[in-house]
Amino acid sequence: MYGPLATLAYQLDKPIGTSFGDVEFYSSRLDGVAGPVLEPAVGTGRILIPLLEQGLTVRGYDTSAAMLEQCRTNCGRRGLTADVFSADMTCYREEGAYEAIVIPTGSFALLPDRDSALNALQAMYDNLAQRGRLLVDIEPPAPAADSGPDPVRHWWHNGDLITLTTWNRTVDPVAQRSTSWLRYEHWSAGMLARTELQIFSLLWFGIAEFTSMLHHVGFTEVMVHGGYRVGHAPTVTDHVWTFEAIRS
């Protein structure tokens, strides 16, 4: 769960307009989509806002109240209406309502376990109209031992200092999960004003495994794009694999 400090750090680190190639990729894959688009785990609106500005009808939801508040603020600054709400991707259902569903930037990996992942994929399938498409990013497996705490990151905000310390990184190859502890701190006038601790845990999936999961919930057409390059087969050097599945 992203609290207020974690949300602020995300906003400062990845303001609206930031792209890792994903904004352009999703814009291109949704070109020509006329019906509603859904973005689970919408966050601050970094993807949602460019899609709205492209003329798409996009709704979004998140489990974090702080993220939803920031998303509404970001939309308001651009004169956009933020149709965003609180929901959980494992159980939110509006059957057949969406022409496309997008889950960028590894948000799917935040789910707690594989049963939750399958439940979420089933919900996505049910929420799509016939020939609707699901686009979901998965970060390639990168198990590694704890190499000690990362360098402290920091951002200035209205004269105050926001810091992020990451430590206690562990990897569970059986559960296919990596976990880190994140400590966010807000310093004002040299004094610690607020702190938040986030246990940041990510699932990882293999290509064959995730393709099988998509088939299991009903998708029959699945393709995988490597590194936000449309039509490029995924490789071990890609920083992200994007699965595109069509509801038949």
C-alpha positions in Angstrom: 0.0 0.0 0.0 1.3 3.4 -1.0 0.9 5.9 1.8 1.1 9.7 1.5 4.9 9.9 1.7 5.4 7.0 -0.7 3.0 8.7 -3.1 4.7 12.0 -2.9 8.1 10.4 -3.6 6.6 8.6 -6.6 5.2 11.9 -7.9 8.5 13.7 -7.5 10.5 10.9 -9.0 8.1 10.2 -11.9 6.1 13.3 -12.6 3.4 13.3 -15.3 5.2 13.3 -18.6 7.8 10.8 -17.5 8.1 7.8 -19.9 10.2 4.7 -20.0 8.9 4.0 -23.5 5.7 2.7 -21.9 3.6 5.8 -22.6 4.4 5.7 -26.3 3.9 1.9 -26.4 0.5 2.0 -24.7 -0.6 4.9 -26.9 0.3 3.0 -30.0 -1.4 -0.3 -28.9 -4.6 1.6 -28.0 -4.7 3.7 -31.2 -8.1 3.2 -32.7 -9.8 2.0 -29.6 -13.2 3.6 -29.4 -14.7 2.0 -26.2 -13.9 2.4 -22.6 -10.4 1.6 -21.3 -9.6 0.5 -17.7 -6.4 1.0 -15.8 -6.1 -1.0 -12.6 -3.5 0.3 -10.1 -3.8 3.7 -11.7 -1.4 5.4 -9.3 -0.7 9.1 -9.9 -2.1 9.0 -13.4 1.3 8.9 -15.2 -0.2 6.6 -17.9 -3.9 7.5 -17.6 -3.3 11.2 -18.3 -1.6 10.8 -21.7 -4.3 8.3 -22.7 -7.0 10.8 -21.8 -5.2 13.5 -23.7 -5.0 11.1 -26.7 -8.8 11.2 -26.6 -9.5 7.8 -25.1 -12.2 7.2 -22.5 -10.2 5.8 -19.5 -11.3 4.9 -16.0 -8.8 3.8 -13.3 -8.8 2.4 -9.8 -6.3 1.8 -7.0 -6.2 0.5 -3.4 -4.3 3.5 -2.2 -6.3 6.5 -1.2 -3.2 8.7 -1.4 -2.5 7.7 -5.0 -6.1 8.3 -6.0 -6.0 11.8 -4.5 -2.7 12.6 -6.3 -4.2 11.3 -9.6 -7.3 13.6 -9.2 -5.0 16.5 -8.5 -2.8 15.8 -11.5 -5.9 15.5 -13.8 -7.4 18.7 -12.4 -4.2 20.6 -13.2 -4.6 19.6 -16.8 -8.3 20.3 -17.0 -9.2 16.6 -17.2 -11.9 14.7 -15.4 -10.5 11.9 -13.3 -12.9 9.0 -13.3 -10.9 7.0 -10.7 -12.1 5.1 -7.6 -11.0 2.7 -4.9 -11.0 -1.0 -5.9 -8.9 -4.2 -5.8 -7.9 -5.9 -9.1 -8.5 -9.4 -7.7 -12.2 -8.8 -7.3 -13.4 -5.7 -9.2 -15.9 -6.8 -11.8 -17.9 -4.9 -14.4 -18.4 -7.7 -16.9 -18.0 -7.0 -20.6 -17.6 -3.2 -20.0 -14.2 -2.5 -21.4 -12.6 -2.6 -24.8 -9.1 -2.6 -23.3 -7.4 -3.0 -19.9 -3.9 -1.8 -19.3 -1.6 -2.6 -16.3 1.7 -0.9 -16.9 4.9 -0.5 -15.0 4.9 -3.8 -13.1 1.9 -3.1 -10.9 0.7 -6.6 -11.4 3.7 -7.9 -9.6 2.5 -6.2 -6.4 -0.2 -8.9 -5.9 0.5 -11.1 -2.8 0.5 -14.6 -4.4 -0.3 -16.7 -7.4 -3.9 -17.4 -6.4 -4.4 -13.6 -6.3 -2.7 -13.3 -9.7 -5.1 -15.9 -11.2 -8.1 -14.2 -9.6 -7.0 -10.8 -11.1 -6.5 -12.3 -14.5 -10.0 -13.9 -14.4 -11.5 -10.6 -13.4 -9.7 -8.9 -16.3 -11.0 -11.5 -18.7 -14.6 -11.1 -17.4 -14.4 -7.3 -17.6 -13.4 -7.3 -21.3 -15.9 -7.1 -24.2 -15.6 -9.6 -27.0 -12.2 -9.0 -28.8 -11.2 -6.8 -26.0 -7.5 -6.7 -25.1 -5.5 -6.9 -22.0 -2.0 -5.4 -21.9 0.0 -6.2 -18.8 3.7 -5.5 -18.0 5.7 -8.2 -16.2 9.3 -7.5 -15.1 11.7 -10.4 -16.0 12.9 -12.6 -13.1 16.0 -11.1 -11.6 16.8 -13.0 -8.4 19.8 -11.6 -6.6 21.2 -11.7 -3.1 21.0 -8.8 -0.7 24.0 -6.6 -1.5 23.4 -4.2 1.4 21.3 -1.0 1.6 21.0 1.1 -1.6 22.2 4.7 -1.6 19.7 7.1 0.0 17.6 8.8 -2.6 16.2 12.3 -2.0 14.0 15.0 -3.5 13.3 18.6 -2.5 9.6 19.6 -2.2 8.5 23.1 -1.2 11.8 23.7 0.7 11.5 20.4 2.6 13.6 17.2 2.0 12.0 13.8 1.1 14.3 10.8 1.5 14.0 7.1 0.6 16.2 4.4 2.1 16.0 0.8 0.8 17.4 -2.1 2.7 16.9 -5.7 3.8 16.4 -7.0 0.3 15.6 -10.7 0.2 14.8 -13.2 -2.5 12.6 -16.3 -2.2 13.2 -18.5 -5.3 10.5 -21.0 -4.3 7.7 -18.4 -4.0 9.4 -16.4 -6.9 9.3 -13.2 -4.9 11.7 -10.4 -3.9 11.1 -8.2 -0.9 12.7 -4.9 0.2 12.0 -2.6 3.1 11.5 1.1 2.1 11.7 3.9 4.6 10.4 7.3 3.5 11.2 10.4 5.6 10.0 14.0 5.4 12.5 16.5 6.8 11.4 20.1 7.6 13.8 22.7 8.9 16.3 20.0 9.8 13.8 18.0 11.8 12.1 14.7 11.0 8.5 15.6 10.5 7.1 12.2 9.3 8.3 8.7 8.3 6.7 5.8 6.6 7.8 2.2 6.3 6.7 0.1 3.3 7.4 -3.6 2.8 7.8 -3.7 -1.0 7.3 -7.2 -2.3 7.2 -8.3 -6.0 6.3 -11.5 -7.7 8.1 -12.6 -10.8 6.8 -14.9 -13.6 8.4 -16.8 -16.5 7.1 -16.2 -20.0 5.7 -19.8 -20.4 4.2 -19.6 -16.9 2.4 -16.3 -17.4 1.2 -17.3 -20.9 -0.3 -20.5 -19.3 -2.0 -18.4 -16.7 -3.6 -16.3 -19.4 -4.8 -19.4 -21.3 -6.1 -20.8 -18.0 -8.6 -17.9 -17.5 -9.8 -18.1 -21.0 -7.6 -16.0 -23.3 -6.8 -17.8 -26.5 -4.6 -15.2 -28.3 -1.5 -14.2 -26.5 1.6 -12.4 -27.7 4.6 -11.0 -25.8 6.5 -7.8 -26.7 10.0 -7.3 -25.4 11.2 -3.9 -24.0 8.2 -1.9 -25.2 9.1 -2.8 -28.8 6.0 -3.8 -30.7 6.4 -7.2 -32.2 9.9 -7.8 -30.8 10.3 -11.2 -29.1 11.2 -10.9 -25.5 14.9 -11.4 -24.4 16.7 -11.9 -21.1 18.1 -8.4 -21.4 14.7 -6.7 -21.6 13.7 -4.6 -18.6 10.1 -5.4 -19.1 7.9 -7.9 -21.0 4.4 -6.8 -22.1 1.8 -9.5 -22.5 -1.1 -8.7 -24.9 -4.1 -11.1 -24.7 -7.3 -10.9 -26.7 -10.7 -12.1 -25.4 -12.1 -14.3 -28.1 
